[in-house]
Amino acid sequence: MTTTPRNNAVYIRLYLKTLAVLIVLGAILIVPYTCFWLYKSGDVAAERAVETQAAQKFVLFGSGVSQDFVDYKLRLYEAVKPDIAVVGSSRVMQLRGSAFRRSYVNVGGTAGNLPVLRSTLDAILHLHKPAAVILGLDFWWFMPQWNKDPFENVPPTSGSYNYGFDSQKKPWDWLLDGKISLAEFAAPLWGGFRDTRLGIMAQQTDDGFGPDGSWYYTGEITGRRRPFDFQFNDTLKQVSHGIKAFFRADSGQQGPAAEHLDALSEIYCRLKARGVAVFVFIAPLSERVLAAMREREGGYPHLFGLRRALLERGIDALDFTDPQIIGSNDCEFVDGFHGGEVTYMRILRAMADRWPALLAYVNMERIDAVIRDWKGHALVADERLTTLPETDFMRWNCPKRQP
């Protein structure tokens, strides 16, 4: 029997109606399940994380939905209203609350340049004025190539954790890319997610922000995930090629850019004028990365001349660029330019030795015990975090404590 155009039209209409019904049914089923999955995994649970963490319960927040966590950090800061806070880039996120005797929040990871440092500090001062602030500086903030206008008005971001379309795509993308298994995708149906872990990174490898806002690199350090910067290769390539944060200064640049130094001076004076005690340090580099930079020292006057330039502006900043001055080494580093928890305990101890006013805030007994007992480690063992031991994750032949 010959098919007529009329019959073809009927079939097409039926096909389209069936397809439309399937799409509607899919939307009815898929969207609610995706929202349910995001809720149970905790990937958009910034408010839930803050509420639990502010009550001093050990809950990790490690979302895979967004790495723009300024909103989360400010919420945590507002909830805790700490006596002391640390502010800077991701390079200060290993300063733990256990090192302090008074209430503390790590607001690290929120400042990638001087304008954002300013806006972040303005935001926290608007929410609550702390008694003291520790500022961790990155040397690349002081070069025009990194940020042309250090006085630019850049407000902090917000609203990154939500049930919007971008967030709802994530679980499906992760499933297709193999980042989560079918069992993990179905985990909400059989109670497979832990209540003390919010976000897929926290669920999978115990990576995330602790109750004090500091970050745990648990997956890499315990050997569950290969380090992104294995043996510091990625960072060393950046130094070798003079790219990203390790961009080299123009041949005529003699030191940190004057305008950028002025911008930090303005930020520093603003805090002091509000009656906030300010303690400033330059964050460390690993031994191997620092050695590579010293081979090209002429390209980094904004690093090697930074402390002197800050002193000339009345800012007494301690320079921990070389970790050896505080007894640290590459075994205590997470990657080429992120010191681990023990390195930052050493930094805090050196700062307290230099500035007695900091002694009112820090727990020196705890700091000394960590330095004594966990030498050569990037992470201090905590059963609330994991029972897995730290491995020689960079394969430097670093001795690590065994369980």
C-alpha positions in Angstrom: 0.0 0.0 0.0 1.3 3.4 -1.0 1.8 5.9 1.8 0.0 9.2 1.0 1.2 12.7 2.0 -1.8 12.8 4.3 -0.7 9.7 6.1 2.8 11.1 6.4 1.4 14.2 8.0 -0.5 12.1 10.5 2.6 10.2 11.4 4.7 13.3 11.8 2.0 14.9 14.1 1.9 11.7 16.2 5.7 11.6 16.4 5.9 15.2 17.5 3.1 14.8 20.1 4.8 11.7 21.5 8.1 13.5 21.6 6.5 16.5 23.3 4.9 14.2 25.9 8.3 12.5 26.5 10.0 15.8 26.9 7.4 17.0 29.4 7.6 13.7 31.3 11.4 13.9 31.3 11.3 17.5 32.6 8.8 16.5 35.3 11.0 13.6 36.4 14.6 14.9 35.7 14.4 18.4 37.1 13.0 17.4 40.5 15.5 14.5 40.8 18.4 16.8 39.9 17.3 19.3 42.5 16.9 16.4 45.0 20.4 15.2 44.1 21.9 18.6 44.5 20.2 19.0 47.9 21.3 15.6 49.2 24.9 15.9 47.9 25.1 19.4 49.5 26.6 21.0 46.4 24.4 24.1 46.7 24.1 24.0 50.5 26.1 27.0 51.4 23.5 28.2 53.9 23.2 24.7 55.5 27.0 24.5 55.7 27.3 27.9 57.4 24.5 27.1 59.9 26.1 23.8 60.9 29.7 25.1 60.9 28.9 28.2 62.9 27.6 25.8 65.6 31.2 24.4 65.7 30.2 21.0 64.2 32.8 19.4 62.0 31.2 19.5 58.6 33.1 19.9 55.3 31.7 22.0 52.4 33.3 21.1 49.1 31.0 21.9 46.3 31.7 21.0 42.7 29.0 23.4 41.4 31.0 26.5 41.9 34.5 27.6 43.0 33.3 31.2 43.4 32.9 30.8 47.2 33.0 34.5 48.3 29.3 34.3 49.1 29.9 31.3 51.4 32.9 32.9 53.1 31.0 36.1 53.9 28.0 34.2 55.2 30.3 32.2 57.5 32.1 35.3 58.6 28.8 37.0 59.4 27.6 34.0 61.4 30.7 33.6 63.5 31.7 37.3 63.9 35.2 36.4 64.7 37.8 38.2 66.8 40.5 37.5 64.2 40.4 36.7 60.5 42.9 35.9 57.8 42.3 37.4 54.3 44.1 36.7 51.1 44.2 34.3 48.2 44.0 30.5 48.3 47.6 30.6 49.6 46.3 31.5 53.1 43.6 28.8 53.3 45.8 26.4 55.3 45.7 28.6 58.5 43.5 26.5 60.8 41.3 27.7 63.6 43.0 25.2 65.9 46.0 27.6 66.0 43.9 30.3 67.7 42.5 30.8 71.2 39.9 33.3 70.1 37.1 33.0 67.5 38.5 32.9 64.0 37.4 32.6 60.4 39.6 32.0 57.3 38.4 34.3 54.6 41.2 33.1 52.3 40.6 32.4 48.6 38.5 35.5 48.2 41.2 38.0 47.0 43.0 37.4 43.7 44.2 40.9 43.4 44.3 44.2 45.3 40.9 45.6 44.2 39.2 42.4 45.3 41.2 42.4 48.6 39.9 45.9 49.2 36.3 45.0 48.4 36.5 41.8 50.5 37.8 43.7 53.5 35.1 46.4 53.0 32.5 43.6 53.0 33.7 42.0 56.2 34.0 45.4 58.0 30.4 46.1 57.0 29.3 42.8 58.5 31.4 42.9 61.6 34.7 44.6 62.7 37.2 42.1 64.0 39.8 42.9 66.5 42.6 41.7 64.2 43.2 40.8 60.6 46.1 38.8 59.2 46.8 39.7 55.5 48.6 37.3 53.3 50.2 38.9 50.2 50.9 37.4 46.8 53.9 39.0 45.0 52.1 39.0 41.6 49.5 41.5 43.0 52.3 44.1 42.6 52.8 44.0 38.9 50.7 46.0 36.3 50.4 42.9 34.0 48.4 41.1 36.7 46.0 43.9 37.5 46.3 47.2 35.6 44.3 49.4 38.0 44.8 48.5 41.6 42.2 51.1 42.7 39.5 49.7 40.5 36.1 49.3 42.1 35.4 45.5 42.0 32.6 44.4 44.3 32.8 40.9 45.8 30.7 38.3 44.0 27.6 36.5 45.4 24.9 34.0 44.7 27.0 31.3 43.2 25.3 28.4 45.0 21.7 27.9 43.6 19.4 25.6 41.8 19.8 27.4 38.5 20.2 25.8 35.1 24.0 25.7 35.3 23.9 23.9 38.6 21.4 21.4 37.4 23.6 20.5 34.4 26.5 19.6 36.7 25.5 16.1 37.9 24.7 15.0 34.4 27.9 16.4 33.1 29.8 14.7 35.9 28.1 11.4 35.1 28.8 11.6 31.4 32.5 12.6 32.1 33.0 9.8 34.6 33.6 12.1 37.5 30.8 10.4 39.4 29.6 6.8 39.2 26.1 5.5 38.6 26.1 4.6 42.3 26.9 8.1 43.3 24.3 9.5 40.9 21.7 7.2 42.6 23.1 7.9 46.1 20.1 10.0 47.3 17.8 7.0 46.7 19.7 4.7 49.1 21.2 7.2 51.6 24.6 7.1 50.1 25.6 10.6 51.0 27.2 11.5 54.4 25.5 14.2 56.4 28.8 15.6 57.6 30.0 16.2 54.0 28.3 18.8 51.8 29.3 18.9 48.1 30.6 16.2 45.8 34.3 16.9 46.6 33.6 16.5 50.3 31.5 13.4 49.6 34.1 11.7 47.4 37.5 12.6 48.9 36.9 14.7 52.1 38.1 17.9 50.3 36.4 21.1 51.4 36.1 24.0 53.8 36.1 23.1 57.5 34.1 25.0 60.2 36.8 27.7 60.4 36.8 28.4 56.6 40.2 26.7 56.0 40.5 24.3 53.1 41.5 20.6 53.3 43.3 19.0 50.3 42.6 15.6 51.7 42.2 13.6 48.4 45.7 14.5 47.1 47.5 14.3 50.4 46.1 10.9 51.3 46.8 9.5 47.8 43.2 9.1 46.7 43.7 11.5 43.8 46.8 12.3 41.8 48.0 15.8 42.5 47.3 18.3 39.8 50.7 19.9 40.3 52.6 16.5 40.6 56.2 17.2 41.6 55.4 20.9 41.0 55.6 20.4 37.3 52.8 22.7 36.4 54.1 25.5 38.6 57.7 25.0 37.3 56.4 25.3 33.7 54.7 28.6 34.7 58.0 29.9 36.0 59.9 28.6 32.9 57.5 30.2 30.5 56.8 33.3 32.5 53.1 32.9 32.5 50.0 33.3 34.8 51.1 34.4 38.3 54.7 34.0 37.3 54.6 36.5 34.5 57.9 38.3 34.4 58.2 42.0 34.8 59.2 44.4 32.0 62.9 45.0 31.7 62.5 48.6 33.0 60.6 47.6 36.2 62.9 48.0 39.2 60.6 46.6 41.9 56.9 46.4 42.8 54.7 48.9 40.9 54.4 52.1 42.9 50.7 52.4 42.3 50.1 48.9 43.5 52.1 49.6 46.7 50.0 52.8 47.2 46.9 50.7 46.9 48.0 48.3 49.6 49.1 51.2 51.8 45.6 52.6 51.4 44.0 49.3 52.4 46.4 48.9 55.3 45.7 52.4 56.6 42.0 52.0 56.2 42.1 49.0 58.5 44.3 50.7 61.0 42.0 53.7 61.0 39.1 51.5 62.0 41.1 50.3 65.0 41.9 46.9 63.6 45.2 45.3 64.4 46.9 44.3 61.1 49.6 41.6 60.7 51.0 41.3 57.2 53.1 38.5 55.6 54.3 37.5 52.2 53.2 33.9 51.4 55.8 31.2 50.8 56.9 29.4 47.7 58.2 25.8 47.6 62.0 25.4 47.6 62.1 24.1 44.0 59.9 26.8 42.6 61.9 29.5 44.5 65.2 28.1 43.1 63.8 28.3 39.6 62.7 31.9 40.1 66.1 32.8 41.5 67.7 31.6 38.2 65.5 34.3 36.6 65.7 36.8 39.4 65.8 39.8 37.1 62.3 39.0 36.0 60.8 39.1 39.5 61.8 42.4 41.1 58.2 42.6 42.4 58.9 39.6 44.5 62.5 40.1 45.6 62.1 43.8 46.3 58.6 43.6 47.9 59.4 43.6 51.6 61.8 46.5 51.3 59.3 48.5 49.3 56.6 47.8 51.9 58.9 48.9 54.7 59.5 52.2 52.9 55.7 52.8 53.1 55.6 51.9 56.8 54.2 48.4 56.4 56.2 45.8 58.4 55.5 42.7 56.5 57.3 39.4 57.3 58.7 37.7 54.2 58.2 34.0 54.1 59.0 33.6 50.4 61.8 31.2 51.3 60.3 28.4 53.5 63.7 27.4 54.8 63.8 30.4 57.0 61.0 28.9 59.1 62.3 25.4 58.9 59.8 24.2 56.3 60.5 22.3 53.1 58.9 20.8 50.0 57.6 17.8 52.0 55.2 20.3 53.8 53.9 21.8 50.5 50.6 20.9 48.8 51.9 22.1 45.5 54.5 24.5 44.1 53.2 27.6 45.8 50.7 26.4 48.4 52.2 25.6 51.8 50.5 23.0 53.9 49.1 23.2 57.4 52.4 22.7 59.2 54.1 25.4 57.0 51.4 27.8 58.1 51.8 26.8 61.8 55.5 27.8 61.4 54.5 31.1 59.8 52.1 31.9 62.6 54.7 31.1 65.2 57.3 33.4 63.5 54.7 36.1 63.3 53.8 35.8 67.0 57.6 35.9 67.8 57.9 39.1 65.8 54.7 40.8 67.0 53.8 40.1 70.7 50.4 41.6 70.1 49.5 38.4 68.2 50.1 36.3 71.3 46.7 37.4 72.6 45.1 35.4 69.8 47.2 32.4 69.1 47.5 29.1 70.9 51.3 28.7 71.1 51.1 25.3 72.9 49.1 23.9 70.0 51.3 25.5 67.4 54.5 24.1 69.0 53.0 20.7 69.3 52.1 20.6 65.6 55.5 21.7 64.5 57.2 19.2 66.8 55.0 16.2 66.0 54.1 16.8 62.3 57.4 17.9 60.8 57.5 17.1 57.1 53.7 16.8 56.7 51.2 18.9 54.8 48.3 17.8 56.9 47.8 17.3 60.6 45.9 14.1 61.3 42.3 14.5 62.4 39.9 11.6 62.7 36.9 13.8 62.1 38.4 14.5 58.6 39.7 11.0 57.7 41.4 8.0 59.2 43.7 7.6 56.1 47.3 8.6 56.7 49.2 11.2 54.7 51.2 9.6 51.8 54.4 10.8 50.1 52.0 12.1 47.5 54.6 14.1 45.5 57.1 11.2 45.6 59.8 13.3 47.1 60.9 10.4 49.4 59.4 12.4 52.3 59.1 10.4 55.5 55.5 10.3 56.7 54.0 9.0 59.9 52.3 5.6 59.6 49.1 4.6 61.4 
